[in-house]
Amino acid sequence: MLVFERIQNFFEIVLSMLGDPVAVAVLFGSVLLGIIFGAMPGLTSTLGVALLTALTYSMDTDLAMICLLAIYVGGTYGGSYSSILINIPGTAAAAATALDGYPLACKGEGGRAIGLTTTASTIGTIVSMLFVVSISPIISHFALQFTSFEFFLLAFFGILISGTLTAPDLVVKGWISGFLGLFLACIGRDRLQFFPRFTFGIPELDSGIEVVPVLIGAFGIPQIIEVLKAQTQMAKAKKLQRIIPEFSTVMRNIPAIIRSALIGVGIGAVPGIGEDIAGWVSYGTAKNTSKHPETFGKGELQGVLASETANNACVGGAMIPLLNLGIPGSPPAAMLLGALMLHGVTPGPMITFEHPTFIFEIAAILLLASVAMWFTGMVLAKQVVKVLFIPTQLFMPIIGVLCIIGSYSLGLSVFNLFLMLPVGIICYFITRMGYPIAPLVIGVILGPMADENLRRALMVSQGSFLPIFQRPVALILFLVIVFTVISQFRWYKRLATMVKDKLFNRNPTPRT
């Protein structure tokens, strides 16, 4: 009976959104804007959500979430256009799509590839929406058992795993980036004793570092500098043929689409990883399980479907830890967390009590955004592709102005501009040195949660860490953190290889 009531509530929310002309207009407009952001190299869904976060401050929460989630979904899908047609991924999430998408376009099957990826992306987003509705109550019930130590360990693990999985070469660089964000989060008066920390006598820092200017600076400024510095010219797109896919072709690929959607949901639910990792993992799985792996990279349709389905399914997967634990599953989800806080919604275990229907509203928006993405992609694909021919150098100054407006509009404070620009320039240089940006941003967002809960827990336990080893959930989280750190040492990797060789009777590789 409870399941029936939830289904009824869900469809009531969907119908109420469809009955609002303003909401429908914002939905389709935001999806189209997201597709443009995703299709243009250098403009990502993360940047789109960051720019619109401050601009939605005057909207009510429901309309703001429609706007931000729609541009998130559209931006993740839009990267496939440039990947397939000009072999330049519009976003990192679409990088794997270019391996087989561009060869398909060279064969004259670009329209067919876009039509199938649009349909597969829609199915992947809908599958992830089902997981948001079904798994969220379980996670929320489990998270209600958390105390301050558990919340601290969870936030710390989110920062740690993000640095572990996003570092391009050395894992320690990801950890340094995460801890730098954690330090930035400690600036300002602490929430328990209201004592100023690292403010250097600057009154504007008393309230701490604003999240939105940091997000816009970290993701916007480096992108602008890189694109203007590259001065790249785009190749000519191939002529599109039929875009609407045949029903038989879609049904024949349904098993691969569902598998890729499940991979995307699973990876999206891990804090801080993101859509690009989901695309590559799904692509690798499709290649390893294929009967003809030699065709991948030469125009294999399943490779395009695998990456595009997974990166769109990752959108819903990232919502699961964001809504129930307050930990973003991807960089765009980190932007959404900042937007939720701006609108007075605090994600976490209490969200089902403070906002009983909010998770259903997010699921309804994901469903409607996926449908809007399909219609927009099918109807406007040939027109949207023309945006690719606009020189990127004309777009970047506009994006720079939007970054300034977005940062300033939050509280109408010039200090936010003084904060955004240095953060952006610093992030550009640390990116050039191989340090990932995502852990820094997640550290800024999860830092207050980690700091406040650790200090509160130590106050209650009178400075003792012993409760960590007395509570099962805290102990499990602590052991997972320890294992995550130890697993990066060379001696552990050598030991794991030796054990694996003995278990499977492998002959170890002789040393040269």
Secondary structure as the mmCIF struct_conf table of DSSP 4:
data_model
#
loop_
_struct_conf.conf_type_id
_struct_conf.id
_struct_conf.beg_label_comp_id
_struct_conf.beg_label_asym_id
_struct_conf.beg_label_seq_id
_struct_conf.end_label_comp_id
_struct_conf.end_label_asym_id
_struct_conf.end_label_seq_id
HELX_RH_AL_P HELX_RH_AL_P1 LEU A 2 LEU A 18
TURN_TY1_P TURN_TY1_P1 GLY A 19 GLY A 19
HELX_RH_AL_P HELX_RH_AL_P2 PRO A 21 ALA A 39
BEND BEND1 MET A 40 MET A 40
TURN_TY1_P TURN_TY1_P2 PRO A 41 GLY A 42
HELX_RH_AL_P HELX_RH_AL_P3 SER A 45 LEU A 55
TURN_TY1_P TURN_TY1_P3 THR A 56 SER A 58
BEND BEND2 MET A 59 MET A 59
HELX_RH_AL_P HELX_RH_AL_P4 THR A 61 ILE A 86
BEND BEND3 ASN A 87 ASN A 87
BEND BEND4 GLY A 90 THR A 91
HELX_RH_3T_P HELX_RH_3T_P1 ALA A 92 ALA A 94
TURN_TY1_P TURN_TY1_P4 ALA A 95 ALA A 96
HELX_RH_AL_P HELX_RH_AL_P5 THR A 97 CYS A 106
TURN_TY1_P TURN_TY1_P5 LYS A 107 GLY A 108
HELX_RH_AL_P HELX_RH_AL_P6 GLY A 110 ALA A 143
TURN_TY1_P TURN_TY1_P6 LEU A 144 GLN A 145
HELX_RH_AL_P HELX_RH_AL_P7 SER A 148 THR A 166
BEND BEND5 PRO A 168 ASP A 169
HELX_RH_AL_P HELX_RH_AL_P8 VAL A 171 ALA A 185
TURN_TY1_P TURN_TY1_P7 CYS A 186 CYS A 186
STRN STRN1 GLY A 188 ARG A 189
TURN_TY1_P TURN_TY1_P8 ARG A 191 GLN A 193
STRN STRN2 PRO A 196 ARG A 197
BEND BEND6 PHE A 198 PHE A 198
TURN_TY1_P TURN_TY1_P9 PHE A 200 GLY A 201
HELX_RH_3T_P HELX_RH_3T_P2 PRO A 203 LEU A 205
TURN_TY1_P TURN_TY1_P10 ASP A 206 SER A 207
HELX_RH_AL_P HELX_RH_AL_P9 VAL A 211 ALA A 230
HELX_LH_PP_P HELX_LH_PP_P1 THR A 232 LEU A 240
BEND BEND7 ILE A 244 ILE A 244
HELX_LH_PP_P HELX_LH_PP_P2 PRO A 245 GLU A 246
HELX_RH_AL_P HELX_RH_AL_P10 PHE A 247 ARG A 252
TURN_TY1_P TURN_TY1_P11 ASN A 253 ASN A 253
HELX_RH_AL_P HELX_RH_AL_P11 ILE A 254 GLY A 268
TURN_TY1_P TURN_TY1_P12 ALA A 269 ALA A 269
BEND BEND8 VAL A 270 VAL A 270
TURN_TY1_P TURN_TY1_P13 PRO A 271 GLY A 272
HELX_RH_AL_P HELX_RH_AL_P12 GLU A 275 THR A 289
BEND BEND9 LYS A 291 LYS A 291
HELX_RH_3T_P HELX_RH_3T_P3 PRO A 293 THR A 295
TURN_TY1_P TURN_TY1_P14 PHE A 296 GLY A 297
BEND BEND10 LYS A 298 GLY A 299
HELX_RH_AL_P HELX_RH_AL_P13 LEU A 301 LEU A 325
BEND BEND11 GLY A 326 GLY A 326
BEND BEND12 GLY A 329 SER A 330
HELX_RH_AL_P HELX_RH_AL_P14 PRO A 331 LEU A 342
TURN_TY1_P TURN_TY1_P15 HIS A 343 GLY A 344
BEND BEND13 GLY A 348 GLY A 348
TURN_TY1_P TURN_TY1_P16 PRO A 349 MET A 350
HELX_RH_AL_P HELX_RH_AL_P15 ILE A 351 GLU A 354
BEND BEND14 HIS A 355 HIS A 355
TURN_TY1_P TURN_TY1_P17 PRO A 356 THR A 357
HELX_RH_AL_P HELX_RH_AL_P16 PHE A 358 VAL A 384
HELX_RH_3T_P HELX_RH_3T_P4 VAL A 385 PHE A 389
BEND BEND15 ILE A 390 ILE A 390
HELX_RH_AL_P HELX_RH_AL_P17 THR A 392 SER A 409
TURN_TY1_P TURN_TY1_P18 LEU A 410 LEU A 412
TURN_TY1_P TURN_TY1_P19 VAL A 414 VAL A 414
HELX_RH_AL_P HELX_RH_AL_P18 PHE A 415 ARG A 432
TURN_TY1_P TURN_TY1_P20 MET A 433 GLY A 434
BEND BEND16 ILE A 437 ILE A 437
HELX_RH_AL_P HELX_RH_AL_P19 ALA A 438 VAL A 460
TURN_TY1_P TURN_TY1_P21 SER A 461 GLY A 463
TURN_TY1_P TURN_TY1_P22 LEU A 466 LEU A 466
HELX_RH_AL_P HELX_RH_AL_P20 PRO A 467 GLN A 470
BEND BEND17 ARG A 471 ARG A 471
HELX_RH_AL_P HELX_RH_AL_P21 PRO A 472 ILE A 486
TURN_TY1_P TURN_TY1_P23 SER A 487 GLN A 488
BEND BEND18 PHE A 489 PHE A 489
HELX_RH_AL_P HELX_RH_AL_P22 ARG A 490 LEU A 503
TURN_TY1_P TURN_TY1_P24 PHE A 504 ASN A 505
HELX_LH_PP_P HELX_LH_PP_P3 ARG A 506 ARG A 511
#
